[in-house]
Amino acid sequence: MTIQSIKMPDIGEGIAEVEVVAWRVAVGDLVTEDQILADVMTDKATVEIPSHVSGTIQSLDAEVGQVVAVGTPIIHIKTALAQANQGLTAIAIEAPQTASSPPAAAPSPQPSPGGRGSKDPATPSDSELPPLPSGEGRGEGSHNAARPIASPAVRRRASELGLDLAQIKPSHDAGRITHTDLEQQANCSKKDSELPRLDKGYQPLEAVETIPVIGLRRKIAQQMQAAKRHIPHFSYIEEIDVTELEKLRALLNTQHAASRGRLTLLPFLVRALVLAVREHPEVNARYDDDAGVLTRHAALHLGLATQTDGGLMVPVIHHAEALDLWACAQAISRLAQAARSGKVTREALNGSTLTVTSLGALGGIACTPIINHPEVAIVGTNRIVERPMMLGGAVVARQMMNLSSSFDHRVVDGMDAARFIQRVRAYLETPATLFVG
């Protein structure tokens, strides 16, 4: 019998440490080769850590939320056969029996995991059998087949609440039960008779929830803190008449939606930004605080601030200047879906030179977006509303939208920011110009 130590692998890109955000297994679980053991967070994305061996989990050597250096042992697995996989270190190996060695005393027969009674001493125990593929048990009582996926902390909390994990439907895509699932189940389990009666007056609420800020939520906090600490922001808000743009968008969708897909406002905004940054390259840049160097880019690598269940992510449309409206719309949809499903790659989260943020119909009247450090500008869209406007001396209904943008005042002057936004405004208010040049 061998105990294997799985170390935090080298994920590449110069990453020296990662944060453990979730365990997919618990002590005592049977695991198979290539089964996912844990989720870890790098600077940009969540990465799954697989097992290189099959066996039984003996110990988990890091807490959720702990930052672990590459090469640090994070889990120990008891295996039936010695493994020689890369990245594994044998910790302890029992000495094999030799012809001259006296036979070891036979252990007392133990019931099998399936509860079928004792075995013949000559029959190998379950722990000595080669592990079965994931999802297959050794009998009706197979431990791995029925054991829900949950971290040790979640299992401990479920025990405190008196909840059976097997009866809880996980909300996580990977089938992992979370603290939120526990609380929802606990609330659903309360009987009406346990609720305070209205005729007795309202009862004060005493529950307090402590939520660790870990994983993506921690990375977002660190990124926002760094942006506000290093960048002296100033915001510029301008209203834009998008009536003609919306008419064009509706026409193109009527004619081409079936064959090319529907267009939202964002592809038109991306096109306007592509044209505007050619005239104002100072906003399509990244600023190195330590070196004091501003790097301007000819290509537009546009970050898309995307809300996910775990928090805000910014996938990137690389070379947005090379895309037409429909290719841009497809890229936006593909990246947003990948981010929300947790399948966005690290490459798709790197290299942005300018970011767009939008809350769609919830966009409000105005906002002051935070720059995606180390960029120097961010453009935010607000919701479109129909308002009475003066046009040719008459009051007419027009569709209006505000652009709320922020700039790094160290490298972008107020006049330059205003001129840049006015160019974007001109392109959007006269959409025919989007296709000239």
N, C-alpha and C positions, 0 to 999 in steps of 0.2 A: 504494500500500500504506500502511495506517495502523496505528499502534500505539496501542491504547486502554488506558488505565489505569482499572481498576475500583477504586473507593474503598469503604471500609467504610461501608455504608449506615446511615442513621439508623433504628434499630429502633423508636424511640419510647419512651414511658414515662420520658423523661428520662435514658435510658441514654447515658453519655458514652464508655464504652469496653467492649470485649468481649475475650474470650480465644479465640485460634484453637486449636481442639481437634483438627481433622483436615482434611487436604487431600483432596479427591476426585479431583484431577487432578495431573499431573506436567508438567514442562517438556517441550515437544514434542508434547503431546497435542492432537488436534483436538477442539474443543468446539463445541457448537451453542447458539443462543440459548435461554435458560431452563434450560440444563443446570446442575446443582448443582456448584459449584466447591469449597466449603468448608463445614465446620460450625464455628460459633462459639458460645461459651457466654456468656450474660448472667448476671445475678445469680440467675436462677431456672431458665432452660431453655436447651436447645440450639436454635439457629436455623440454617437452611440459607441459604447465600448463592448465588443463581443468577447466571449470566452474562447480560448484556444484549446480547451480540454473539456472532457465530460467528467462529471463527478458530483460530489455533494458539497455545498457551501459550508465551510467550517467557520469563517469569520469575515466580516466586512470591516475594513481597517480605515475608513474615513466616514465622517459625518456628512449628511446633506448640508450644503452651504460651506463646506471646508474647501479651501484652496490648496491644491496638491501639485507638487512639482513633478515634471516629467521624470519617469524612472522610479517613482516612489511606489512600493507595494500597496495595493488598494484592496485586495481580496485574496483569500486563501481557499483553495478547493482541494478536497480529498478525492484522489483518483484511484481507479483500480489498476491502471497500467502506467508505467513511466512514460512521460512525454518528452519530446525533444523539440517542441515548437519554439520558434524565435520569440524572445521577450518573456519566457517563463524561467523561473529559477527554482530548482528542487531544494526544498528546505530540510526535509527529513525523510529518509528511506529506511524502512524496516529491513534488518539483515535477513537474507534468504536462508532457508534451511539447507544444510549440507548433509552428506551421507553419514558423517561422523557425529553430527549434532543430535542430541537427544530430542525426541519429538516433544513439542510443546503440549501442555495439558489442554485437552479439548475443552472449549468454553461451554457453559451451560446452554442448552438449546433455547433459543429465543423465538417468540412468535414472529412470523413474517409481517411486513407492512400490510398485507392483505388480511391478516388475522386468521390464517389457515393452520395455526398450530405450529409445533416444533418440526424441525427438519432433521433428516439423517445427518449425523456429524460429518459424514463424508461428502455431503452436498455443500457446495460453496454458498455463503450467505449472499443476500441481495447486494450488499456493498461491494462484494468481490466480483459480481457479474458485470460484463461490459454494459455500459449505460445504454438505455434505449433512446431512440430518437425523440425529440421534443414532441409532447402531446400524447405519447404512448406510455401506458402504465404497465405494471407487472401484476395486475389483478384489480379487483373491484375497489380496493382501498389505496390505489396508487396515489402517493403524496403529491407528485408534480402535476398530475393531470387535473386535480381539483383545487389546488392551492391558488388563491387569488394573488395577483401581482400588487404588492403594496410595500412601502418602505417600513423599516422597523418602527419609526415614530408613528406612522399611521396604524400599524398593528397594535401598538401600545395604547393609542387613543381609542381604537375600536373596542379593546378590552375594557377600558375604563367606562365607556358608554354602554357596554353590554350588547354590542352589535356583532352580528355574524357577517364577516367579510364576504362569504359566499353568497349572501342574499343581497349584496349591494351592486348595482349596475354602475360600472366605471364611466366617467364622462371623458376621460383622457383618450386620445386617438389610439395610444398604444395598449389600451386596456388596463392601465394602472389606476388603482383607487387612490384618491387624494383626500386631504383633510376636508375640502369643500364637499366631497361626496359623503363623507361621514356626517358632517353637520346637516346636510339636507336630509339624510336618512333619519337622523335623530329628531329633526323637526317633524318629519312625516309620521314618526312613531308616537308622537304625543297624542293622547286621547283628548277628546273635547272636554271631558270632565276635569282634566288637569288644568285647563285654561281658566284664568280668572273671570268670574262672572261680572257683568257690567253693573249689576245692582250692588256690588260690593265696592265699587270704585276701582279706579285704575291702579295697577300695581307698578312700582318702579322697576325698571330693568336693571339688573345687576351684572349681566354677562359681559365679560371683557375678552376680546379675541386678540391674541398676540401672533402676528404674522411675520416670520423671518423674511427679510428682503434678500433674496438669493437669486441665482441664475440670471435670466434675461432681465428681470426687474432690477437686480443690482447693477448690471451693465448699463442699463438705461440711466439709472441714477448717477453712476460715475461719469457717463458721457455728458449728461446735462450739467452736472456740477462743473466739469472741466470747461464746457463751453461758456458758462456764465462767469466762471472765475477768470478765464483768459481773454475773452472777447468782449470789448466794449460795444454793446449792441446799440443800434438806433433803428427805429422802424419807420416805414413810409407806407401810407395807406392811400390808395387812389381808387375812385369808382370808375367802372367801365360799362359802357352800353354794349351789351352782347346780343341785342335784338337781331341784327343782321346775321351774326354768327350762328345763333340758334336756328334761324330760318335755313341757313345753308346746311347745318348739321341735320335738321329734319329731312331736307330734300335728299341728301346723300344717303341717309338711312333708308328712306323710302325706295330709292333706286338700287342700292347695293347691299343692304343688310343681309339679304338671303345668301348672297354669294361671297361677301367679304367680311361680314360681321358688322355689328352696330358700333357706332362712334359715340363716345362720351365727349365732354368738353376737354378732357385732359390732352388728347392727341393734338388738338388745335393749340392749346397752351404750349405744349412741347415745341411745336413748330415755330410759334412766335418767339420762344426763348432761343431756339437755334439761330434765328435771324438776328435777334437783338444782341446776343453775345458776340456776334461778329463785329458789331460796331462798338461794343463795350466789353472788351476782353478782361477788364479789371474785376468783373464780378464772377467770371468763370475761372476760379483760381483756388489754390490752397496755400495757407500761410503757415510756415514752420516757425513756431514761437522761439524755439531754442536757437536755431541758426539765423533767425531774422531774415528769411528768404521767402519771397512771394513767387510761386510758380503758376504762370498762366498757361491755359490749355487751349489749343485750337479746336480740339474735339470736345463735344459736350457729352460728358458721362453723367447722366441725370439720376440723382437719388430720388426714390419715391417713398416718402414717409408713409408706412403702412401699419394700420392697427391690427394686431393679432390677439388671440386669447391670452398669450403670455406677456404682451406689451408691444411697444413700438419697435418696428424693424425698418431698415432702409435698404431694400434691394435696389440695384443700379441698372439702368438702361445704358449699356456701353455704346458709344457712337450713335447717339440719338440723331445726329445730323444726317445719318445715312438712311433713315427710315421714312417711308411715306406715312400718311395718316393711318392706314389700316395695319401696316406692320407695327407701327408704334402702339396702336390699340391692343394688338395681340401680345406685344411684349409687356405692356402694363398688366393685362389680365393674367398672363402666365406667371409673372414675378409676384403679383399680389397673392395668387392662389398658392404658389410655392411657399411664400412666407407664412401664410395663415395655416397651412397644413404642416409646417415645420420641416419642409423638404428643400428649402432654399439652400444653395451651396455657398461655401465661404467665398468663392470667386465672385458670386453675384452680389455679395455684400461689401465689396471693396472697390475703391478707386473713384468714388463719386467726386465731381467737381462743382456741382450746384444741386440743390435739393428743392423739390416741390412738396408741399404739404397741403392736404385737402380733407375736409370733413364732410364734403358733399352737401346734402340737404341740411345737415346739422352745423354747417359752417359758420353760423352767426353773422353778425354785421361786420365785425372786424376782429383781428387778433394780433398778437405780437409774437410770432414764432421764434423759437430758439435756433440759432445757426447750428448746423451739423459740423462740429469741429473736426478737422481743421479747415473747412471751407470758409468762404468769406461772405456768403449771401444765401438766403433762402426765400422762396416765393410761395406765399400761401393764398389759396382761393377761398372765398366765402360764398355763401349760398346766393343763388340767383333769385331775385324778387322783382315783381312787376310794380313799378312806381310811376306816378304822374311826373312827366318831365316836359320842359318847354322845348319845342322843336318848330322852327320857322314861325315863331310868334304864337303858336297854339300849344295848348296843354294836351299831351298825348301819353298813352300808356307805353312804357318802354321796359324792357327786361334789363335790370341793372345788377352788377356784381362788383364787389370790392376785391382788390388785390391787396393783401397785407403782407409786406415783405420786410425782412430785417437784414442789416448789413454790418460788417465789421468796420468800425469807424477808424481803425488803425490804418487800413489800406484802401478803403472806399470812402470818398468824400460825399457829403450830402448832395451836392449838385450832380455828381456822377450817378448816384443812385436814382435821383429823380429823373434824369435823362434816360436812364436804362428803362425804368418802369413806363415812362411816357412812350418809348418805342414799342414796348410790349402792348401797351394800350392801343396805339395806332394800328398795329397789325391785327389785333382782335376786333377792333371796331370797324375795320375795313378788311374783311376776311379774304377778299380777292388778292390782296397783296401778299398773303401767306404763300401763294404759289408762284410768285415772281422772284427770281433770283436764286 
